[in-house]
Amino acid sequence: MVKSICMLDHVSGGGIRISNELKNKKLLWMRCYSKDDVLGPKIIPIGQHYENLFDINFWHTTRFMCTLRQGPNFRHYQNFTAFKLFAMADEGGLWDWRARENGIYLKKEAGEKVLNPIWMHKEYAWIY
């Protein structure tokens, strides 16, 4: 029985992708963290993205928080929950974030609670 429980821990996974779709060659600064991991800080050039895939913990409490800042002076920013699970049955999926001039957009692919799965939607505005 113990082996099967341990194996279930590695069956589901999640991930975050953060893309820079800003204009005028603006850089995107990102830093994300969970209880166990820190991603960044990293600078994402325009037209590129950063992606991190990870295992979901056994208790399905995996959560990542992120901060994004847009260059060149990095004064415009947003702090947000970039990944979380909604139930034990939630398999996670990929949370695809896009930084644009007027805000930060999300498309969640797969998982239990799919948020507007077909299109990107504006989730956050920049803080000035």
Backbone as XML, in Angstrom:
<?xml version="1.0"?>
<chain id="A" units="angstrom">
  <residue number="1" name="MET">
    <atom name="N" x="0.825" y="-1.198" z="0.000"/>
    <atom name="CA" x="0.000" y="0.000" z="0.000"/>
    <atom name="C" x="0.868" y="1.260" z="0.000"/>
  </residue>
  <residue number="2" name="VAL">
    <atom name="N" x="1.925" y="1.276" z="0.744"/>
    <atom name="CA" x="2.784" y="2.450" z="0.808"/>
    <atom name="C" x="3.385" y="2.757" z="-0.560"/>
  </residue>
  <residue number="3" name="LYS">
    <atom name="N" x="3.783" y="1.731" z="-1.307"/>
    <atom name="CA" x="4.353" y="1.966" z="-2.632"/>
    <atom name="C" x="3.359" y="2.647" z="-3.553"/>
  </residue>
  <residue number="4" name="SER">
    <atom name="N" x="2.109" y="2.240" z="-3.514"/>
    <atom name="CA" x="1.129" y="2.846" z="-4.410"/>
    <atom name="C" x="0.871" y="4.298" z="-4.040"/>
  </residue>
  <residue number="5" name="ILE">
    <atom name="N" x="0.884" y="4.629" z="-2.769"/>
    <atom name="CA" x="0.687" y="6.012" z="-2.370"/>
    <atom name="C" x="1.855" y="6.859" z="-2.860"/>
  </residue>
  <residue number="6" name="CYS">
    <atom name="N" x="3.047" y="6.379" z="-2.698"/>
    <atom name="CA" x="4.221" y="7.123" z="-3.155"/>
    <atom name="C" x="4.213" y="7.298" z="-4.664"/>
  </residue>
  <residue number="7" name="MET">
    <atom name="N" x="3.762" y="6.295" z="-5.385"/>
    <atom name="CA" x="3.726" y="6.388" z="-6.837"/>
    <atom name="C" x="2.694" y="7.417" z="-7.286"/>
  </residue>
  <residue number="8" name="LEU">
    <atom name="N" x="1.579" y="7.530" z="-6.566"/>
    <atom name="CA" x="0.568" y="8.501" z="-6.930"/>
    <atom name="C" x="1.104" y="9.926" z="-6.839"/>
  </residue>
  <residue number="9" name="ASP">
    <atom name="N" x="2.033" y="10.138" z="-5.949"/>
    <atom name="CA" x="2.593" y="11.463" z="-5.769"/>
    <atom name="C" x="3.269" y="11.973" z="-7.037"/>
  </residue>
  <residue number="10" name="HIS">
    <atom name="N" x="3.738" y="11.098" z="-7.898"/>
    <atom name="CA" x="4.467" y="11.514" z="-9.088"/>
    <atom name="C" x="3.640" y="11.421" z="-10.370"/>
  </residue>
  <residue number="11" name="VAL">
    <atom name="N" x="2.364" y="11.047" z="-10.262"/>
    <atom name="CA" x="1.524" y="10.881" z="-11.440"/>
    <atom name="C" x="1.103" y="12.231" z="-12.009"/>
  </residue>
  <residue number="12" name="SER">
    <atom name="N" x="0.738" y="13.167" z="-11.123"/>
    <atom name="CA" x="0.246" y="14.447" z="-11.613"/>
    <atom name="C" x="1.330" y="15.507" z="-11.505"/>
  </residue>
  <residue number="13" name="GLY">
    <atom name="N" x="1.211" y="16.501" z="-12.341"/>
    <atom name="CA" x="2.191" y="17.575" z="-12.330"/>
    <atom name="C" x="1.546" y="18.887" z="-12.697"/>
  </residue>
  <residue number="14" name="GLY">
    <atom name="N" x="2.320" y="19.909" z="-12.539"/>
    <atom name="CA" x="1.841" y="21.239" z="-12.863"/>
    <atom name="C" x="2.967" y="22.044" z="-13.462"/>
  </residue>
  <residue number="15" name="GLY">
    <atom name="N" x="2.632" y="23.251" z="-13.814"/>
    <atom name="CA" x="3.665" y="24.108" z="-14.353"/>
    <atom name="C" x="3.185" y="25.523" z="-14.531"/>
  </residue>
  <residue number="16" name="ILE">
    <atom name="N" x="4.167" y="26.413" z="-14.652"/>
    <atom name="CA" x="3.874" y="27.800" z="-14.987"/>
    <atom name="C" x="4.753" y="28.203" z="-16.165"/>
  </residue>
  <residue number="17" name="ARG">
    <atom name="N" x="4.181" y="29.000" z="-17.032"/>
    <atom name="CA" x="4.915" y="29.593" z="-18.154"/>
    <atom name="C" x="4.661" y="31.094" z="-18.077"/>
  </residue>
  <residue number="18" name="ILE">
    <atom name="N" x="5.720" y="31.856" z="-18.138"/>
    <atom name="CA" x="5.593" y="33.308" z="-18.098"/>
    <atom name="C" x="6.236" y="33.859" z="-19.362"/>
  </residue>
  <residue number="19" name="SER">
    <atom name="N" x="5.432" y="34.560" z="-20.176"/>
    <atom name="CA" x="5.884" y="35.077" z="-21.466"/>
    <atom name="C" x="5.920" y="36.595" z="-21.459"/>
  </residue>
  <residue number="20" name="ASN">
    <atom name="N" x="6.912" y="37.140" z="-22.140"/>
    <atom name="CA" x="7.036" y="38.575" z="-22.282"/>
    <atom name="C" x="6.448" y="38.995" z="-23.620"/>
  </residue>
  <residue number="21" name="GLU">
    <atom name="N" x="5.252" y="39.590" z="-23.587"/>
    <atom name="CA" x="4.608" y="40.126" z="-24.781"/>
    <atom name="C" x="4.496" y="41.643" z="-24.689"/>
  </residue>
  <residue number="22" name="LEU">
    <atom name="N" x="5.413" y="42.259" z="-23.932"/>
    <atom name="CA" x="5.436" y="43.716" z="-23.818"/>
    <atom name="C" x="5.939" y="44.330" z="-25.116"/>
  </residue>
  <residue number="23" name="LYS">
    <atom name="N" x="5.702" y="45.617" z="-25.294"/>
    <atom name="CA" x="6.135" y="46.321" z="-26.505"/>
    <atom name="C" x="7.387" y="47.147" z="-26.229"/>
  </residue>
  <residue number="24" name="ASN">
    <atom name="N" x="7.922" y="47.717" z="-27.281"/>
    <atom name="CA" x="9.062" y="48.642" z="-27.198"/>
    <atom name="C" x="10.287" y="48.023" z="-26.532"/>
  </residue>
  <residue number="25" name="LYS">
    <atom name="N" x="10.510" y="46.762" z="-26.797"/>
    <atom name="CA" x="11.698" y="46.054" z="-26.308"/>
    <atom name="C" x="11.845" y="46.073" z="-24.788"/>
  </residue>
  <residue number="26" name="LYS">
    <atom name="N" x="10.720" y="46.118" z="-24.072"/>
    <atom name="CA" x="10.761" y="46.125" z="-22.610"/>
    <atom name="C" x="11.116" y="44.742" z="-22.086"/>
  </residue>
  <residue number="27" name="LEU">
    <atom name="N" x="11.971" y="44.715" z="-21.102"/>
    <atom name="CA" x="12.325" y="43.468" z="-20.433"/>
    <atom name="C" x="11.287" y="43.154" z="-19.361"/>
  </residue>
  <residue number="28" name="LEU">
    <atom name="N" x="11.166" y="41.881" z="-19.018"/>
    <atom name="CA" x="10.253" y="41.445" z="-17.963"/>
    <atom name="C" x="11.075" y="40.768" z="-16.877"/>
  </residue>
  <residue number="29" name="TRP">
    <atom name="N" x="11.007" y="41.295" z="-15.664"/>
    <atom name="CA" x="11.682" y="40.722" z="-14.501"/>
    <atom name="C" x="10.681" y="39.821" z="-13.790"/>
  </residue>
  <residue number="30" name="MET">
    <atom name="N" x="11.108" y="38.619" z="-13.426"/>
    <atom name="CA" x="10.206" y="37.707" z="-12.718"/>
    <atom name="C" x="10.933" y="37.022" z="-11.576"/>
  </residue>
  <residue number="31" name="ARG">
    <atom name="N" x="10.174" y="36.744" z="-10.539"/>
    <atom name="CA" x="10.636" y="35.926" z="-9.423"/>
    <atom name="C" x="9.408" y="35.208" z="-8.886"/>
  </residue>
  <residue number="32" name="CYS">
    <atom name="N" x="9.513" y="33.877" z="-8.743"/>
    <atom name="CA" x="8.418" y="33.073" z="-8.226"/>
    <atom name="C" x="8.943" y="32.192" z="-7.099"/>
  </residue>
  <residue number="33" name="TYR">
    <atom name="N" x="8.049" y="31.808" z="-6.223"/>
    <atom name="CA" x="8.462" y="30.935" z="-5.123"/>
    <atom name="C" x="7.296" y="30.087" z="-4.640"/>
  </residue>
  <residue number="34" name="SER">
    <atom name="N" x="7.645" y="28.951" z="-4.085"/>
    <atom name="CA" x="6.698" y="28.081" z="-3.401"/>
    <atom name="C" x="7.268" y="27.845" z="-2.013"/>
  </residue>
  <residue number="35" name="LYS">
    <atom name="N" x="6.650" y="26.955" z="-1.274"/>
    <atom name="CA" x="7.162" y="26.605" z="0.055"/>
    <atom name="C" x="8.570" y="26.015" z="-0.054"/>
  </residue>
  <residue number="36" name="ASP">
    <atom name="N" x="8.845" y="25.302" z="-1.140"/>
    <atom name="CA" x="10.108" y="24.571" z="-1.274"/>
    <atom name="C" x="11.072" y="25.120" z="-2.323"/>
  </residue>
  <residue number="37" name="ASP">
    <atom name="N" x="10.616" y="25.955" z="-3.240"/>
    <atom name="CA" x="11.450" y="26.371" z="-4.369"/>
    <atom name="C" x="11.398" y="27.878" z="-4.598"/>
  </residue>
  <residue number="38" name="VAL">
    <atom name="N" x="12.476" y="28.401" z="-5.157"/>
    <atom name="CA" x="12.532" y="29.790" z="-5.609"/>
    <atom name="C" x="12.975" y="29.769" z="-7.067"/>
  </residue>
  <residue number="39" name="LEU">
    <atom name="N" x="12.218" y="30.440" z="-7.929"/>
    <atom name="CA" x="12.530" y="30.535" z="-9.351"/>
    <atom name="C" x="12.919" y="31.973" z="-9.641"/>
  </residue>
  <residue number="40" name="GLY">
    <atom name="N" x="14.148" y="32.198" z="-10.006"/>
    <atom name="CA" x="14.606" y="33.532" z="-10.322"/>
    <atom name="C" x="15.314" y="34.175" z="-9.148"/>
  </residue>
  <residue number="41" name="PRO">
    <atom name="N" x="15.550" y="35.473" z="-9.274"/>
    <atom name="CA" x="14.967" y="36.334" z="-10.302"/>
    <atom name="C" x="15.578" y="36.082" z="-11.672"/>
  </residue>
  <residue number="42" name="LYS">
    <atom name="N" x="14.759" y="36.331" z="-12.697"/>
    <atom name="CA" x="15.170" y="36.150" z="-14.085"/>
    <atom name="C" x="14.665" y="37.334" z="-14.898"/>
  </residue>
  <residue number="43" name="ILE">
    <atom name="N" x="15.397" y="37.658" z="-15.935"/>
    <atom name="CA" x="14.981" y="38.678" z="-16.906"/>
    <atom name="C" x="14.566" y="37.934" z="-18.172"/>
  </residue>
  <residue number="44" name="ILE">
    <atom name="N" x="13.331" y="38.190" z="-18.622"/>
    <atom name="CA" x="12.808" y="37.545" z="-19.827"/>
    <atom name="C" x="12.762" y="38.596" z="-20.944"/>
  </residue>
  <residue number="45" name="PRO">
    <atom name="N" x="13.536" y="38.404" z="-22.016"/>
    <atom name="CA" x="13.502" y="39.350" z="-23.142"/>
    <atom name="C" x="12.158" y="39.285" z="-23.874"/>
  </residue>
  <residue number="46" name="ILE">
    <atom name="N" x="11.851" y="40.326" z="-24.605"/>
    <atom name="CA" x="10.590" y="40.383" z="-25.355"/>
    <atom name="C" x="10.515" y="39.213" z="-26.332"/>
  </residue>
  <residue number="47" name="GLY">
    <atom name="N" x="9.338" y="38.626" z="-26.428"/>
    <atom name="CA" x="9.104" y="37.511" z="-27.336"/>
    <atom name="C" x="9.561" y="36.169" z="-26.793"/>
  </residue>
  <residue number="48" name="GLN">
    <atom name="N" x="10.087" y="36.121" z="-25.590"/>
    <atom name="CA" x="10.546" y="34.856" z="-25.012"/>
    <atom name="C" x="9.729" y="34.518" z="-23.772"/>
  </residue>
  <residue number="49" name="HIS">
    <atom name="N" x="9.941" y="33.309" z="-23.262"/>
    <atom name="CA" x="9.204" y="32.892" z="-22.071"/>
    <atom name="C" x="10.098" y="32.057" z="-21.156"/>
  </residue>
  <residue number="50" name="TYR">
    <atom name="N" x="9.639" y="31.910" z="-19.936"/>
    <atom name="CA" x="10.271" y="31.038" z="-18.945"/>
    <atom name="C" x="9.220" y="30.008" z="-18.555"/>
  </residue>
  <residue number="51" name="GLU">
    <atom name="N" x="9.617" y="28.742" z="-18.493"/>
    <atom name="CA" x="8.669" y="27.681" z="-18.141"/>
    <atom name="C" x="9.288" y="26.786" z="-17.083"/>
  </residue>
  <residue number="52" name="ASN">
    <atom name="N" x="8.481" y="26.417" z="-16.101"/>
    <atom name="CA" x="8.921" y="25.498" z="-15.057"/>
    <atom name="C" x="7.825" y="24.465" z="-14.819"/>
  </residue>
  <residue number="53" name="LEU">
    <atom name="N" x="8.162" y="23.197" z="-15.015"/>
    <atom name="CA" x="7.242" y="22.094" z="-14.754"/>
    <atom name="C" x="7.673" y="21.422" z="-13.459"/>
  </residue>
  <residue number="54" name="PHE">
    <atom name="N" x="6.707" y="20.984" z="-12.654"/>
    <atom name="CA" x="7.035" y="20.430" z="-11.348"/>
    <atom name="C" x="6.006" y="19.374" z="-10.947"/>
  </residue>
  <residue number="55" name="ASP">
    <atom name="N" x="6.379" y="18.556" z="-9.972"/>
    <atom name="CA" x="5.471" y="17.563" z="-9.413"/>
    <atom name="C" x="4.562" y="18.226" z="-8.388"/>
  </residue>
  <residue number="56" name="ILE">
    <atom name="N" x="3.343" y="17.718" z="-8.304"/>
    <atom name="CA" x="2.390" y="18.163" z="-7.293"/>
    <atom name="C" x="2.647" y="17.343" z="-6.035"/>
  </residue>
  <residue number="57" name="ASN">
    <atom name="N" x="2.648" y="17.998" z="-4.869"/>
    <atom name="CA" x="2.879" y="17.222" z="-3.653"/>
    <atom name="C" x="1.683" y="16.323" z="-3.336"/>
  </residue>
  <residue number="58" name="PHE">
    <atom name="N" x="1.903" y="15.343" z="-2.505"/>
    <atom name="CA" x="0.886" y="14.331" z="-2.202"/>
    <atom name="C" x="-0.408" y="14.948" z="-1.662"/>
  </residue>
  <residue number="59" name="TRP">
    <atom name="N" x="-0.298" y="16.024" z="-0.876"/>
    <atom name="CA" x="-1.475" y="16.628" z="-0.253"/>
    <atom name="C" x="-2.151" y="17.639" z="-1.166"/>
  </residue>
  <residue number="60" name="HIS">
    <atom name="N" x="-1.630" y="17.838" z="-2.349"/>
    <atom name="CA" x="-2.190" y="18.763" z="-3.337"/>
    <atom name="C" x="-2.301" y="20.187" z="-2.792"/>
  </residue>
  <residue number="61" name="THR">
    <atom name="N" x="-1.244" y="20.611" z="-2.132"/>
    <atom name="CA" x="-1.189" y="21.977" z="-1.603"/>
    <atom name="C" x="-0.129" y="22.808" z="-2.318"/>
  </residue>
  <residue number="62" name="THR">
    <atom name="N" x="0.379" y="22.320" z="-3.435"/>
    <atom name="CA" x="1.412" y="23.042" z="-4.178"/>
    <atom name="C" x="0.867" y="24.396" z="-4.630"/>
  </residue>
  <residue number="63" name="ARG">
    <atom name="N" x="1.654" y="25.434" z="-4.379"/>
    <atom name="CA" x="1.253" y="26.795" z="-4.740"/>
    <atom name="C" x="2.510" y="27.595" z="-5.074"/>
  </residue>
  <residue number="64" name="PHE">
    <atom name="N" x="2.434" y="28.387" z="-6.142"/>
    <atom name="CA" x="3.521" y="29.285" z="-6.509"/>
    <atom name="C" x="2.999" y="30.715" z="-6.524"/>
  </residue>
  <residue number="65" name="MET">
    <atom name="N" x="3.745" y="31.614" z="-5.931"/>
    <atom name="CA" x="3.474" y="33.043" z="-5.959"/>
    <atom name="C" x="4.526" y="33.672" z="-6.869"/>
  </residue>
  <residue number="66" name="CYS">
    <atom name="N" x="4.143" y="34.712" z="-7.619"/>
    <atom name="CA" x="5.095" y="35.370" z="-8.515"/>
    <atom name="C" x="4.996" y="36.884" z="-8.400"/>
  </residue>
  <residue number="67" name="THR">
    <atom name="N" x="6.096" y="37.520" z="-8.718"/>
    <atom name="CA" x="6.160" y="38.965" z="-8.899"/>
    <atom name="C" x="6.719" y="39.208" z="-10.289"/>
  </residue>
  <residue number="68" name="LEU">
    <atom name="N" x="6.024" y="40.040" z="-11.053"/>
    <atom name="CA" x="6.499" y="40.469" z="-12.369"/>
    <atom name="C" x="6.692" y="41.974" z="-12.334"/>
  </residue>
  <residue number="69" name="ARG">
    <atom name="N" x="7.754" y="42.444" z="-13.000"/>
    <atom name="CA" x="8.041" y="43.880" z="-13.133"/>
    <atom name="C" x="8.429" y="44.143" z="-14.587"/>
  </residue>
  <residue number="70" name="GLN">
    <atom name="N" x="7.880" y="45.219" z="-15.154"/>
    <atom name="CA" x="8.229" y="45.533" z="-16.539"/>
    <atom name="C" x="9.265" y="46.650" z="-16.609"/>
  </residue>
  <residue number="71" name="GLY">
    <atom name="N" x="10.272" y="46.417" z="-17.469"/>
    <atom name="CA" x="11.354" y="47.374" z="-17.648"/>
    <atom name="C" x="10.945" y="48.506" z="-18.550"/>
  </residue>
  <residue number="72" name="PRO">
    <atom name="N" x="11.795" y="49.495" z="-18.734"/>
    <atom name="CA" x="13.201" y="49.470" z="-18.354"/>
    <atom name="C" x="13.460" y="49.858" z="-16.899"/>
  </residue>
  <residue number="73" name="ASN">
    <atom name="N" x="12.542" y="50.599" z="-16.248"/>
    <atom name="CA" x="12.801" y="51.027" z="-14.874"/>
    <atom name="C" x="12.189" y="50.091" z="-13.824"/>
  </residue>
  <residue number="74" name="PHE">
    <atom name="N" x="11.379" y="49.116" z="-14.263"/>
    <atom name="CA" x="10.781" y="48.082" z="-13.415"/>
    <atom name="C" x="9.890" y="48.644" z="-12.301"/>
  </residue>
  <residue number="75" name="ARG">
    <atom name="N" x="9.294" y="49.830" z="-12.536"/>
    <atom name="CA" x="8.377" y="50.413" z="-11.541"/>
    <atom name="C" x="6.990" y="49.800" z="-11.615"/>
  </residue>
  <residue number="76" name="HIS">
    <atom name="N" x="6.545" y="49.373" z="-12.789"/>
    <atom name="CA" x="5.229" y="48.756" z="-12.935"/>
    <atom name="C" x="5.369" y="47.286" z="-12.574"/>
  </residue>
  <residue number="77" name="TYR">
    <atom name="N" x="4.543" y="46.805" z="-11.661"/>
    <atom name="CA" x="4.699" y="45.439" z="-11.152"/>
    <atom name="C" x="3.347" y="44.831" z="-10.798"/>
  </residue>
  <residue number="78" name="GLN">
    <atom name="N" x="3.377" y="43.544" z="-10.470"/>
    <atom name="CA" x="2.209" y="42.844" z="-9.939"/>
    <atom name="C" x="2.692" y="41.619" z="-9.176"/>
  </residue>
  <residue number="79" name="ASN">
    <atom name="N" x="2.106" y="41.375" z="-8.008"/>
    <atom name="CA" x="2.319" y="40.167" z="-7.210"/>
    <atom name="C" x="1.055" y="39.333" z="-7.311"/>
  </residue>
  <residue number="80" name="PHE">
    <atom name="N" x="1.177" y="38.023" z="-7.549"/>
    <atom name="CA" x="-0.023" y="37.211" z="-7.731"/>
    <atom name="C" x="0.255" y="35.735" z="-7.488"/>
  </residue>
  <residue number="81" name="THR">
    <atom name="N" x="-0.817" y="34.978" z="-7.304"/>
    <atom name="CA" x="-0.730" y="33.523" z="-7.198"/>
    <atom name="C" x="-0.670" y="32.985" z="-8.615"/>
  </residue>
  <residue number="82" name="ALA">
    <atom name="N" x="0.450" y="32.372" z="-8.971"/>
    <atom name="CA" x="0.664" y="31.906" z="-10.339"/>
    <atom name="C" x="0.238" y="30.465" z="-10.539"/>
  </residue>
  <residue number="83" name="PHE">
    <atom name="N" x="0.065" y="29.709" z="-9.438"/>
    <atom name="CA" x="-0.346" y="28.310" z="-9.543"/>
    <atom name="C" x="-0.892" y="27.866" z="-8.194"/>
  </residue>
  <residue number="84" name="LYS">
    <atom name="N" x="-2.051" y="27.196" z="-8.230"/>
    <atom name="CA" x="-2.586" y="26.564" z="-7.023"/>
    <atom name="C" x="-3.570" y="25.488" z="-7.440"/>
  </residue>
  <residue number="85" name="LEU">
    <atom name="N" x="-3.819" y="24.576" z="-6.531"/>
    <atom name="CA" x="-4.749" y="23.488" z="-6.793"/>
    <atom name="C" x="-6.068" y="23.764" z="-6.078"/>
  </residue>
  <residue number="86" name="PHE">
    <atom name="N" x="-7.154" y="23.261" z="-6.640"/>
    <atom name="CA" x="-8.472" y="23.532" z="-6.097"/>
    <atom name="C" x="-9.082" y="22.355" z="-5.359"/>
  </residue>
  <residue number="87" name="ALA">
    <atom name="N" x="-8.564" y="21.136" z="-5.563"/>
    <atom name="CA" x="-9.118" y="19.948" z="-4.913"/>
    <atom name="C" x="-8.117" y="18.806" z="-5.027"/>
  </residue>
  <residue number="88" name="MET">
    <atom name="N" x="-8.330" y="17.753" z="-4.247"/>
    <atom name="CA" x="-7.444" y="16.586" z="-4.318"/>
    <atom name="C" x="-7.442" y="15.978" z="-5.716"/>
  </residue>
  <residue number="89" name="ALA">
    <atom name="N" x="-8.541" y="16.102" z="-6.439"/>
    <atom name="CA" x="-8.635" y="15.524" z="-7.783"/>
    <atom name="C" x="-7.978" y="16.413" z="-8.844"/>
  </residue>
  <residue number="90" name="ASP">
    <atom name="N" x="-7.622" y="17.627" z="-8.478"/>
    <atom name="CA" x="-7.016" y="18.552" z="-9.428"/>
    <atom name="C" x="-5.632" y="18.048" z="-9.817"/>
  </residue>
  <residue number="91" name="GLU">
    <atom name="N" x="-5.387" y="17.905" z="-11.108"/>
    <atom name="CA" x="-4.112" y="17.398" z="-11.609"/>
    <atom name="C" x="-3.126" y="18.514" z="-11.912"/>
  </residue>
  <residue number="92" name="GLY">
    <atom name="N" x="-3.512" y="19.722" z="-11.692"/>
    <atom name="CA" x="-2.589" y="20.839" z="-11.881"/>
    <atom name="C" x="-2.709" y="21.508" z="-13.216"/>
  </residue>
  <residue number="93" name="GLY">
    <atom name="N" x="-2.001" y="21.003" z="-14.199"/>
    <atom name="CA" x="-2.012" y="21.614" z="-15.517"/>
    <atom name="C" x="-0.996" y="22.732" z="-15.637"/>
  </residue>
  <residue number="94" name="LEU">
    <atom name="N" x="-0.956" y="23.317" z="-16.806"/>
    <atom name="CA" x="-0.033" y="24.410" z="-17.085"/>
    <atom name="C" x="-0.773" y="25.737" z="-16.985"/>
  </residue>
  <residue number="95" name="TRP">
    <atom name="N" x="-0.263" y="26.633" z="-16.164"/>
    <atom name="CA" x="-0.813" y="27.980" z="-16.045"/>
    <atom name="C" x="0.060" y="28.890" z="-16.914"/>
  </residue>
  <residue number="96" name="ASP">
    <atom name="N" x="-0.487" y="29.336" z="-18.028"/>
    <atom name="CA" x="0.236" y="30.090" z="-19.047"/>
    <atom name="C" x="-0.043" y="31.587" z="-18.859"/>
  </residue>
  <residue number="97" name="TRP">
    <atom name="N" x="0.955" y="32.321" z="-18.365"/>
    <atom name="CA" x="0.841" y="33.752" z="-18.086"/>
    <atom name="C" x="1.531" y="34.556" z="-19.185"/>
  </residue>
  <residue number="98" name="ARG">
    <atom name="N" x="0.901" y="35.676" z="-19.597"/>
    <atom name="CA" x="1.467" y="36.547" z="-20.633"/>
    <atom name="C" x="1.462" y="37.987" z="-20.122"/>
  </residue>
  <residue number="99" name="ALA">
    <atom name="N" x="2.641" y="38.585" z="-20.055"/>
    <atom name="CA" x="2.757" y="39.985" z="-19.649"/>
    <atom name="C" x="2.556" y="40.862" z="-20.878"/>
  </residue>
  <residue number="100" name="ARG">
    <atom name="N" x="1.535" y="41.704" z="-20.829"/>
    <atom name="CA" x="1.235" y="42.630" z="-21.923"/>
    <atom name="C" x="1.173" y="44.045" z="-21.370"/>
  </residue>
  <residue number="101" name="GLU">
    <atom name="N" x="1.138" y="45.023" z="-22.241"/>
    <atom name="CA" x="1.152" y="46.430" z="-21.829"/>
    <atom name="C" x="0.015" y="46.769" z="-20.863"/>
  </residue>
  <residue number="102" name="ASN">
    <atom name="N" x="-1.175" y="46.246" z="-21.107"/>
    <atom name="CA" x="-2.328" y="46.618" z="-20.293"/>
    <atom name="C" x="-2.622" y="45.644" z="-19.147"/>
  </residue>
  <residue number="103" name="GLY">
    <atom name="N" x="-1.770" y="44.639" z="-18.940"/>
    <atom name="CA" x="-2.003" y="43.729" z="-17.830"/>
    <atom name="C" x="-1.371" y="42.364" z="-18.037"/>
  </residue>
  <residue number="104" name="ILE">
    <atom name="N" x="-1.716" y="41.480" z="-17.130"/>
    <atom name="CA" x="-1.173" y="40.120" z="-17.151"/>
    <atom name="C" x="-2.321" y="39.169" z="-17.446"/>
  </residue>
  <residue number="105" name="TYR">
    <atom name="N" x="-2.131" y="38.351" z="-18.476"/>
    <atom name="CA" x="-3.180" y="37.465" z="-18.982"/>
    <atom name="C" x="-2.886" y="36.019" z="-18.609"/>
  </residue>
  <residue number="106" name="LEU">
    <atom name="N" x="-3.959" y="35.222" z="-18.515"/>
    <atom name="CA" x="-3.835" y="33.825" z="-18.124"/>
    <atom name="C" x="-4.648" y="32.931" z="-19.041"/>
  </residue>
  <residue number="107" name="LYS">
    <atom name="N" x="-4.069" y="31.769" z="-19.326"/>
    <atom name="CA" x="-4.795" y="30.662" z="-19.943"/>
    <atom name="C" x="-4.360" y="29.426" z="-19.181"/>
  </residue>
  <residue number="108" name="LYS">
    <atom name="N" x="-5.306" y="28.771" z="-18.501"/>
    <atom name="CA" x="-4.993" y="27.575" z="-17.737"/>
    <atom name="C" x="-5.346" y="26.364" z="-18.580"/>
  </residue>
  <residue number="109" name="GLU">
    <atom name="N" x="-4.367" y="25.495" z="-18.779"/>
    <atom name="CA" x="-4.555" y="24.312" z="-19.604"/>
    <atom name="C" x="-4.602" y="23.077" z="-18.726"/>
  </residue>
  <residue number="110" name="ALA">
    <atom name="N" x="-5.721" y="22.353" z="-18.746"/>
    <atom name="CA" x="-5.950" y="21.120" z="-17.977"/>
    <atom name="C" x="-6.159" y="21.437" z="-16.507"/>
  </residue>
  <residue number="111" name="GLY">
    <atom name="N" x="-6.232" y="20.398" z="-15.697"/>
    <atom name="CA" x="-6.503" y="20.573" z="-14.274"/>
    <atom name="C" x="-7.986" y="20.523" z="-13.997"/>
  </residue>
  <residue number="112" name="GLU">
    <atom name="N" x="-8.334" y="20.533" z="-12.716"/>
    <atom name="CA" x="-9.721" y="20.396" z="-12.296"/>
    <atom name="C" x="-10.567" y="21.621" z="-12.631"/>
  </residue>
  <residue number="113" name="LYS">
    <atom name="N" x="-10.128" y="22.796" z="-12.230"/>
    <atom name="CA" x="-10.899" y="24.018" z="-12.441"/>
    <atom name="C" x="-10.246" y="24.803" z="-13.564"/>
  </residue>
  <residue number="114" name="VAL">
    <atom name="N" x="-10.669" y="24.548" z="-14.766"/>
    <atom name="CA" x="-10.080" y="25.210" z="-15.926"/>
    <atom name="C" x="-10.725" y="26.580" z="-16.072"/>
  </residue>
  <residue number="115" name="LEU">
    <atom name="N" x="-9.894" y="27.614" z="-16.058"/>
    <atom name="CA" x="-10.369" y="28.982" z="-16.154"/>
    <atom name="C" x="-10.286" y="29.436" z="-17.603"/>
  </residue>
  <residue number="116" name="ASN">
    <atom name="N" x="-11.432" y="29.636" z="-18.244"/>
    <atom name="CA" x="-11.470" y="30.058" z="-19.641"/>
    <atom name="C" x="-10.434" y="29.303" z="-20.469"/>
  </residue>
  <residue number="117" name="PRO">
    <atom name="N" x="-10.615" y="28.013" z="-20.681"/>
    <atom name="CA" x="-9.576" y="27.176" z="-21.271"/>
    <atom name="C" x="-9.244" y="27.478" z="-22.730"/>
  </residue>
  <residue number="118" name="ILE">
    <atom name="N" x="-10.104" y="28.169" z="-23.439"/>
    <atom name="CA" x="-9.906" y="28.345" z="-24.867"/>
    <atom name="C" x="-9.138" y="29.629" z="-25.180"/>
  </residue>
  <residue number="119" name="TRP">
    <atom name="N" x="-9.241" y="30.648" z="-24.358"/>
    <atom name="CA" x="-8.622" y="31.920" z="-24.686"/>
    <atom name="C" x="-7.910" y="32.513" z="-23.473"/>
  </residue>
  <residue number="120" name="MET">
    <atom name="N" x="-6.998" y="33.423" z="-23.791"/>
    <atom name="CA" x="-6.323" y="34.200" z="-22.759"/>
    <atom name="C" x="-7.316" y="35.223" z="-22.225"/>
  </residue>
  <residue number="121" name="HIS">
    <atom name="N" x="-7.263" y="35.495" z="-20.939"/>
    <atom name="CA" x="-8.087" y="36.553" z="-20.379"/>
    <atom name="C" x="-7.254" y="37.364" z="-19.390"/>
  </residue>
  <residue number="122" name="LYS">
    <atom name="N" x="-7.582" y="38.631" z="-19.305"/>
    <atom name="CA" x="-6.839" y="39.523" z="-18.416"/>
    <atom name="C" x="-7.184" y="39.170" z="-16.973"/>
  </residue>
  <residue number="123" name="GLU">
    <atom name="N" x="-6.166" y="38.831" z="-16.219"/>
    <atom name="CA" x="-6.352" y="38.438" z="-14.825"/>
    <atom name="C" x="-5.946" y="39.556" z="-13.862"/>
  </residue>
  <residue number="124" name="TYR">
    <atom name="N" x="-4.895" y="40.302" z="-14.209"/>
    <atom name="CA" x="-4.388" y="41.358" z="-13.335"/>
    <atom name="C" x="-3.984" y="42.581" z="-14.143"/>
  </residue>
  <residue number="125" name="ALA">
    <atom name="N" x="-4.158" y="43.747" z="-13.529"/>
    <atom name="CA" x="-3.624" y="44.987" z="-14.095"/>
    <atom name="C" x="-2.273" y="45.263" z="-13.428"/>
  </residue>
  <residue number="126" name="TRP">
    <atom name="N" x="-1.459" y="46.061" z="-14.080"/>
    <atom name="CA" x="-0.179" y="46.459" z="-13.494"/>
    <atom name="C" x="-0.413" y="47.457" z="-12.376"/>
  </residue>
  <residue number="127" name="ILE">
    <atom name="N" x="0.392" y="47.406" z="-11.342"/>
    <atom name="CA" x="0.382" y="48.401" z="-10.278"/>
    <atom name="C" x="1.420" y="49.453" z="-10.648"/>
  </residue>
  <residue number="128" name="TYR">
    <atom name="N" x="1.004" y="50.725" z="-10.630"/>
    <atom name="CA" x="1.886" y="51.820" z="-11.028"/>
    <atom name="C" x="2.461" y="52.535" z="-9.831"/>
  </residue>
</chain>
